[in-house]
Amino acid sequence: MAFGLTFQKTVLVCCMAIAAMLLSLGFTGSDLSSICGLDASQKTPQDSIAEAANYTSSLEECTSVIVTGSAAKDGRAILMKNRDSSEEENIPVYHPATNTTFAFVAVNSLWMGINEKGLAVMNTAMPALSDSPYAGSYNGILNQRILQTCQDVTDVEVKLKADDSPLLPDPGSPEESVATCVGVIDSHGLGAFFEIGDLYVSVEYVADGYQSRANHPRTYPGLASGPSGRDQHALDALDAILAEKGAISWQDVAQRVSRYVREKQTGSDEFRIGGEVCNDYTVSAMVAVSGDSRYDGRLNIMWCEYGPVPMTGVFLPSMAYGGSLPSILNDMVSYTQVKRNYACDIDTGFYDSLRVRKIQNYSFAAEDYTFEQYDRLIDFIPEGLSDAQLNETLNDFIRLTVSVATDMYVNESSTRPKYAVPFVVDAIPTVPTTRTETTSATATPSITSATTKQTTSVSEIDSYVLAGTMIVAGLTSGVLLALAIRSIQISKRSLASQCALT
């Protein structure tokens, strides 16, 4: 297992010690903020987005699929959502468990995610299901409540249909309206679509096959119609994969369904993507996998793409029981936008097919590493790990795979870096945290990530000790400098006082 002493903990202890020294010397909290360049009123992107629980987008459409049973790889359930919205800023937010809620990870806390029980959730808006002027205002909050409190598909159905539903808004709150299709999969390998209006809940189970949704009702009494447009395109893509391979994998869904533009990118002509599964308004996407009941569902996973559009983005993994997420995930929107702008003439909306294929060459290679390592994790993880050991293992898995995949994507490389070793549960590989510089003219400037060069040969714990020592030395120098500055300030005040007296 990986060492319990992490680099982050070493830094935290060092910083706390230095802060205590400064405070004991008479520095105030505002002094410390000025020295460190911090503003106590500032919030992280996760904080700001997580607090926006009542956020509603001016354009929230989306396309979704569920694949289960004999149609899916290993009989596991797959849930996909392409989020079509005017809100381009999409990041994963981790919510730890509380006494009354499960741990979960969700895009912007609301729109699609997975909890520690292996229940994955998403929604597509269905405004036809409500006559309220506030139709859909509660859709995102409903997703969050399901992630917080539900364990499986059956649990979701029972709670949605209860007379006093703990998931739905209070009937006495007219400004809180539901008009949505919620898609869920669970650790038993079951999937379902729930079409939910203010007065009724319609359910379609997907137990052995696949189904899709966009923004028109498919099962709701009096309003249902067949697939058309994007939900039909998604079914066409799934049909082709099943005919070719005999089973559909999460890799297939990420690379051939979420990015589906009816093969326009394979030609030599420029093309537009309006009306496609992956279209101009697709700002984020999720492919979740569940169906493994070991460790109470905690081994299940989701991959998300952040930023417009998935066709030129990269899917990266998150796990609810893995704890806090790599910070690079918060920056992926900007990196993805750079790739999109390279492939697309923003003024005309035309994509260059050659540039799209170039991006997909290295983004698919990056994703394939994460898919392969997840298969290894599932195949080789032993029974009997403690909660702490499991949490540490999953966190190390996410840390390694996200580091490798972002390195490859940002630096436009289809070749895996040297540290992209097979993930081993009982000997977690060390991931360096030095800076990677980009070399391509179309690559983004740089990211703080793992590098392709091995930077150390000492053990991980020795590296932490060495790093901690260097940090202490550097911060101690800072303290001495701060003391010198304080001494000068005192001397100036003393001189000023003497001048005033004369």
N, C-alpha and C positions, 0 to 999 in steps of 0.2 A: 504493500500500500504506500501511497505518497506520504511524505512527512507532514505531520500536523502543523508544524511551524511554517507558515507561509511568508513570502516576501512582504505581502501587504501588512501582516501582523507585525513584522519587524519594523517596518516604516512607522506604523502607528505608535508602537511603544517608544521609538526614538523621538518622534514628534511630541508625544505627550510629555516625555522627560524634559525636552528642551523648553516646551511651553511652561512647565512648572518652574523651571529655573528662571525664566524671564519674569514670570509673575512674582516670584519671591524677591526679585530685584526692583520691584516697583512699577513694572510695565503694566498697562491696563489692557483689557480685552481689545479695545480699539487700536491700541499700539500694535498688538499682535496681528490684527487684521491688516494694518498698514504695512508691517514688515513682510507679511506673507502674501500681500497683494490680494486679499480676500475681502468680500463684502458679505456680512452676515445676513443681509436681506436677500442675497442671491439664492436661487433654487436650481437644482439640477433639472435637465429636461424631463427626467422621469417624474420628479415631484410635480412639475407644472402640468404634465399631461395626466398624471394619475388624479390630480385634484379636479380636472375638468370632467367630472362624472356626467354632467348634463350636456356634454358636447354633442351637437348634431350637425352633420355635414349638409351643405347645400346641394350636394350631389352624392348620394350613397346608393349605388346600384348593385354591382357585384355579380359574380358567377361562381357556382359551387358544384362539386361532385362528391359522391360517396361511392367507394368500391369495397366490397366485402366478400367473404366466403370463397368459393371456388374460383371466382374471377380475380382474386387478389393473390399476390405473392405470399406464400406461407399461410394463407387463409386469414391474414390480419386485415383489419379495417383501415381504410385510407380516407381522409377528409381533406378536400382542397377548397380554398376560397381565393379568388382574385378580387381584391378590394378596389372598386371603381369609385373614386371620390375626388372632390376638389381639394381635399386636405393632403398635401404631399408629404408632410412631416410625419413619418411613421417609425416608431421605435418599439422594441420589446420592453415591457415593464414587469419586473419580478415582484410578486407579493408573497411574503412569507406567511406560513400558517399562523392562525391565532387559535384561541380556545374554541371558537365557533366557526372558523372557516378553514378551508384547505389552501395549501400553497398553490400558486398558479403563475403562469407567465402568459401575458396577453399583449397584443399590439395596441399601443396607446391605452392599455388597461381594459379595453372594452370590446374590440371588434373581432378578434379571433385569438384563440389560445388553447392551452392545455393545463390541466391541474395535476396534482400529485397522485390522484387515483387513476390517471390515464384517460380521463374524460376530456375529449377535445370538442370545442364549440366554435361555431361561426354563425353569421347570419347574412341573408340577403334581404334588402328592403322590399316590402310588398305594399305600397300605399293603397292599393285597391281594397285592402282588408279593413280599412277604417274610414269613416266619414268625418272624423275629427279634424279640425284645422291644425291640430298638433300631431297628426298621424306619424307614428314612428319615433316620437321624441324619447320614448323609453327603450328603444331597441338595444342600444349599447349597454344600458344598465342591466337589462335582462340577461344578456350574455355574461356579464360579470357576476350576477347573482347565481347563475347556473354553475360557473366555475368555482365559486366560493363554497357552495353548499351541496352540490350533487355528485354522486359517485358513479352512476352509470345511466344508460338510456332509460331503463325502467324508472329509476328515481326521478329523472327529468319529467317523464310523462305523468307520474303520480302527482308531483308537486304542481305541474302546470294545470292539471285538471281538478285539483282540490277546490272545494267551495271557497275556502279562504286561502287562496294560493300564496305561499311565501315568496314566490318568484315574480308575480305580476303586480302591477301598480294598484294602489288603493282605488276602488271605484269612485270614491269621493274626491279624487284628484283629476279633474278633467284635462289638465295640461299635461298629464302623463299618459301617453297613448302608445299602444303596441300595434304595429303593422309590419310583420316580419315573417320570414321563414328561417327558423333556427335549425342548423344541421349539427348533429352530434354523433360521435363514435365512442366506444368504451373498451375497457380492457378485456371484455368477453368477446370482442370481435364483432359486435353488433353496431348497426348504424340506423339513423332515422332522420327524417325531415319533419319538422313541426311547423305548419303554417298557422300563424297566431294573429287573430284580430282582437278587437276589444270585447267581443262577445263569444268567441268560439275558438277551439283548438282542433285542428285536423292533423293526423299523424300518418306518415307513410314509412313503414319499416323497410330498411334495405339490409336483408339478412344473407343473401347469397346472389350477388350480382352487382349492378351499379345503376346509379340514377343521378340526375342533375337538377339544378335549379338556377334561375336567373331572377327576374323581378315580377313575373306574373304568376298567379296561383295555379297550381297543378292538381291539387286535391280538395281545395276548400269548396264546400257545397255552394252551388249557384254561381261560382266565379271561375271554376277550374277550366283550363284549356291545355292542349298538348304542348310539347316542346316546340320552340321556334326561336330563331336568332341564336343568341349566345348559348343557351342551354342545349339547343340542338347541335350546335358546333361542337360542344364539349362531348356529347354522346358520340358524335362521329369520330372524334379523336380516340375515344375509349374503344369503340368498335374496331378501329384499325389496329390498335395495339393488341387487343385480345386475339384478333384473327392472325396476327403475325407471331405472337409469343405464347399464346395459350393462357397467360396470366398477366396481370397488370401490377407493376411495382410502384413504390413511391418515387423511385427515380424516373420512371415513365411519366408519372403524373406531373412531377416538377418540370421535366424537360420537354414533354410532348403534349401536355394538356394545358397547364398554366400558361405556357408560352405559345399556345396554338394560334396561328394566324393563317390557317389553311395552306401551309407550306409556301407562302409567298416569299419567305426568306431564302428559299432554295434556288430561286431563279437568278437572272442577271439584271433584271429591271428594278428600278426604284418602286417602292410600294407604300401604301398607307394602311393603317390598322384600325380605322374606325369600324365599329360594330363587331369586332372580333372578340374572342375570349380574352385575349390580351390586347387591350385597346388603349387609346390615348389617355383615358382617365384611370387606367389601372396603376395605382400608386403603391401597392404592396400586395403580397400574396403569401399564403400559408399552405403547406402540405403536412398534415399531421398523420401519425401512424400509431394505432393502438391495437390491442388484442393479446398482449402479454400480461397475464394475471400475476406473475411472480412479483414478490416484494410489494404486494398490494397495489399493483398497477404503476409503480414508480419508474419502471424501465421504459415506458412509452415516451414518445418524442414528437417534436414538431420542427420542421424547417420553415424559415420565413425569408422572404425577399423584401428588402426595404428600399422604397424609392421607385419612381417611374423610369422604366416599365420593366416587368419581369423578363421580357424578351432579351433585354440587355443587362439584366441584373444577375445576382447570385443568391442561391438559397443557402442559409446558414442555420445550424441546429441550436435548439434550446430544450432544456428539460426542467420541469417544475421542481423536481427534488434535487436538482444540482445546485440550488442556491443562487447567489448573485451572478449576474451575467458579465461576460467580457465587455469592457467599456467601448471597444471598437464597434460594437453593434449600434451604438448611438450615433456613429459617424457614417453609417453605410448609405444613408439617403444622399449625402453630398457626393460620395464616390459613384453611386449609381447614376446620378444626374450627369456627371461628367461623361460616363460611357454612353448614355442616351444621347447627349448633345453631340458626341462624336459620330454616332451612327445616323442621326436624324437632323434634317434641316428643319429647325424649329419654326421658321416662318411659313413653310409650306406643308409640314407634317409628313414629308416623304422620307422613308428610310432607305439607306444604301445597303443592298442585300449582302454585298461582299464584306462590309464593315460589321454587319450584324453577325455573320458567320464567324468572322475573326474573333469577336467578343465571345460568342458561344463556345468557340474552341477551348478557350482557357477557363471560362466560367463553368462549363460542363466538367472539365478535368478537375477543377477545384471541388465541385459538388461530389464527384465520384469518389474522391478520397473520403469525404465525410460519410457517404453511404456505405462504403466498404468497412470503415472502422465501426460504424454502428452495428453492422452484421457481426463483426468480431466481438463486440461488447455483448451482444445478445447470445452468441454461441458459447462464449467462454466465461461469462461471469459466474462465480460459484454461488451455491446456496449458503445461507448462514451468516452473511455479512451483517454486522451491527448497523444501526441507523447511521451512526457517524461514519463508518467505513463506506457505506453505500453512497452517502452524500458526497464524501470526498472523492470517490471513484467517478461518480457522474460529473462532478465539477471539473475533475481533471480531464475527462473525456471531452467535455464541451470546450475547455480551455485549449486543448491541443488541436481539435478539429477546426474550431473557428480561427485559430491563429494561422494554421496552414492554408485554409481556404481563402481567407482575406488577403494573405500574402500573395497567393497566386493570382487572385482576381485583380487586386490593385496594381500589381506589377506586371500584369498581362503575360503570365507564364503558364504554359500547360505542363511544364516540368515540375515535379514535386521537389520542394526544398529538402536538404539533407535531414532535417529534423522530422520530416514527415514519415516517421516510423510506424509500424503496426502498433496499435494500441494494445497494451498488455495490462490486465487488471492488477496483477501482483507486483508489477514493476513499472509504475507509471513513468513514461519518458519525461525528462526535463525539457521544458520549453524556454529557450532564452527570451529575454524581453528587451533586446536592443533595437535600434532603429533600422528600418528597411528604407533604402532610397530607391526611388523609381528611376528607370533609365529610358523608358519609351517616351516619345514625343506626345503620345496620346494618353499616357498614364497620369494619374493624379499625383500631386507633388510628393507626399511621403506619408507614411503612417508609423506610429509606434507599435511595432509588432515583432514577430519572430523573424530572424534573418536566415538566409541560406547558409551562412557560415557558422560553424560551431565555435562559440566564443570562450568556452571553458571546459576544462577536463576534470575539475574537482567535483565532488559530490554536491547534490542539490542543497543539502543542509549547510555544507561549508560555504557555498555560494551565498546563502542567506546571511550567515555570520559575517562574511567578508563585506557584503553589501551594507549590512547594518553598521559595521565598524566605519565604513566610508561615510555613511550618512551622518553618524554621530560626529565624526571629525569635521565634516563640512558644516553641520549646523552649529557646532561649537565655535568654529571660526566666525559664523554669523553672529553668535552671541557676543563674542569679543568685539566685533565690529559695532554691534548695537550699543554695547557698553561705552565704546569710544565715542560714538555719536552722542549718547546721553551725557557723557562727561563734557563734551564740547558745548552742548546745549546749556548745561548747568553753569559752565564757565562764562558763556555769553550772558546768561541772565544775571550772574554775579557782577560782571563788568558793567552791565546796563544799570544795575542798582547803584553801584558806586558812582557812576556818571551822574545819575539823578540826584544823588545827595550833594554833589559839588555844584 
